Amino acid sequence: MIKSLRPFIGAKDFDVSRNFYRELGFTEIVISPDMSVFELSGLSFYLQKYYLKEWIENTMLFLEVENAESYYQSLKVLDLPAKYPGVKLSPVRVEVWGEECFLHDPSGVLWHIGHFTH
């Protein structure tokens, strides 16, 4: 029986990324000085104090939400790009399969945040 799937992502500045994900609402569980698990609504990922530009800039995660526009608005209120250098938040786009917005974390990891309509 499968219990979870936890991707590993890296951080250019580990402490900045930890703060960023906590501000997004994730709960942090510290595993070691160089790694934490971040959990939200039963989903989780590992954040590690490791940065390789080519890897990080090609890391993408899809977070499925009930409503992309509502989630985008909740992110917009946080004003993350003003607080964290390198963070980008892009408005919702309508695609043939559904809707999504994009959030780049402080290291460059790209989060696709959306919902499916089909």
C-alpha positions in Angstrom: 0.0 0.0 0.0 1.4 3.4 -1.0 1.4 6.0 1.7 3.1 9.0 0.1 5.2 10.4 -2.7 7.7 13.0 -1.5 9.9 14.8 -4.0 13.2 16.3 -3.0 13.9 19.9 -3.9 17.0 22.0 -3.3 17.5 25.5 -1.9 19.9 28.2 -2.9 19.6 29.8 0.5 18.2 27.1 2.9 16.9 29.5 5.6 15.2 31.8 3.1 13.5 28.9 1.4 12.4 27.5 4.8 10.8 30.9 5.7 9.1 31.0 2.3 7.5 27.6 2.6 6.4 28.3 6.2 4.8 31.5 5.0 2.9 29.5 2.3 1.3 27.6 5.1 3.5 24.5 5.1 4.5 22.9 8.5 8.2 22.2 8.8 9.6 19.1 10.4 13.4 19.4 10.8 15.2 16.2 10.0 18.7 17.5 10.2 20.5 20.8 9.9 20.5 20.3 6.1 17.0 18.8 5.5 13.4 19.4 6.4 10.0 17.9 5.4 7.3 20.5 4.6 3.7 19.3 4.9 0.4 20.8 4.0 -3.0 19.1 3.8 -1.4 15.7 3.9 1.1 16.4 1.1 4.8 16.8 1.7 8.2 17.3 0.1 11.8 17.4 1.3 13.7 20.6 1.2 17.5 20.2 1.3 20.4 22.5 1.8 21.8 21.7 -1.6 21.9 23.8 -4.7 22.8 22.9 -8.3 21.6 25.6 -10.7 20.9 23.3 -13.6 18.8 20.9 -11.4 16.9 23.6 -9.5 16.0 25.6 -12.6 14.6 22.4 -14.2 12.6 21.3 -11.1 8.8 21.7 -11.5 6.0 20.5 -9.2 2.3 20.5 -9.9 0.1 21.3 -6.9 -3.5 20.5 -7.6 -6.0 22.8 -5.9 -9.8 23.0 -6.0 -9.8 26.4 -7.7 -6.7 28.0 -9.3 -8.1 31.5 -9.2 -8.9 31.4 -5.5 -5.5 30.0 -4.7 -3.8 32.6 -6.8 -5.7 35.4 -5.0 -4.6 33.9 -1.6 -1.0 33.9 -2.8 -1.2 37.4 -4.2 -2.2 38.8 -0.8 1.0 37.4 0.7 3.0 39.6 -1.6 5.8 37.0 -1.8 7.8 38.6 -4.7 8.3 41.8 -2.5 9.5 39.7 0.4 11.7 37.1 -1.3 14.2 38.0 -4.1 13.7 35.8 -7.1 10.1 34.8 -6.3 7.7 35.3 -9.2 3.9 34.8 -9.2 2.1 34.6 -12.5 -1.7 35.0 -13.0 -4.0 32.2 -13.8 -3.9 30.9 -17.4 -6.8 28.9 -18.9 -5.6 25.8 -20.8 -7.6 23.1 -22.6 -7.2 20.8 -19.6 -7.9 23.3 -16.8 -6.5 26.4 -15.2 -3.1 27.1 -13.5 -0.9 29.9 -12.1 2.8 29.7 -11.6 5.0 30.4 -8.6 8.8 30.4 -8.6 10.3 29.9 -5.2 13.4 31.8 -4.0 15.7 29.3 -5.6 13.9 29.0 -8.9 11.8 25.9 -8.4 8.7 26.3 -10.5 5.3 25.4 -9.0 2.4 24.9 -11.3 -0.7 25.4 -9.2 -4.0 24.5 -10.9 -7.1 22.5 -11.2 -8.4 20.2 -13.9 -11.7 20.8 -15.7 -11.7 17.6 -17.7 
